[in-house]
């Protein structure tokens, strides 16, 4: 789990008590991050480093000012390749925030929806600077014209984290809202395109699709997945763990727990949420949920 240097030192995965929260983070060492997921959506603006990002079995090699979109429930992690500084801005965004915007006629979730439709989690803006070290917090602004309006907002947002003037926190939130609006405008106008993953195992992608398509069915099992993928059971389990960091059973359980929690938050009774999410037994669901989230499903 990433450890922000500013604004929040958090310990829980999958917890957010605000509409959105922003972080500016630098890691100066070659850390290893475990696969994890959140109950909220995540945007990562990559500033510099030698880093790849893995989302649901797809790996993206990052360039400065790449924008990574991770939807709630998607399993992901960064892979840091050396000791160069890994610098980024991260936004955690509540699903309730997007729903509120949608009700007001401003569907800012479009960038995530298009990402899902394109089956790609990375936007690579045009006009990136040639040097990763340019225009990061506290450095001179980019003078060359090729920088797009979106990247210019990224510069302002990054610089805002070194600003301690009056209402600096509010300023960062305003710049992020501007970023989010511009990002959606550009996506809707097809000015940018989603970037395909550098590496993606077709067999694993097929397995992931099958699991997510049949997640709520109580017949979903390693055997049914193995038959659908035309793969030997042992090889299937080994391949999936190697590519995703999860066993198949753990992946299915995590996805079902996330789905059940979403149902409960949306007002569906706990027992109904349990069975609607694919669990066969309420007792096993109850203890799995309590172990995952730290409280009983009735105490959300």
Beta strands, then each sheet from edge to edge (+ up, - down):
strand 1: 20-27
strand 2: 41-48
strand 3: 51-55
strand 4: 58-61
strand 5: 66-70
strand 6: 76-80
strand 7: 86-93
strand 8: 122-124
strand 9: 194-195
strand 10: 199-200
sheet 1: 1+ 7- 2+ 5- 8+ 9-
sheet 2: 6+ 3- 4+ 10-
end
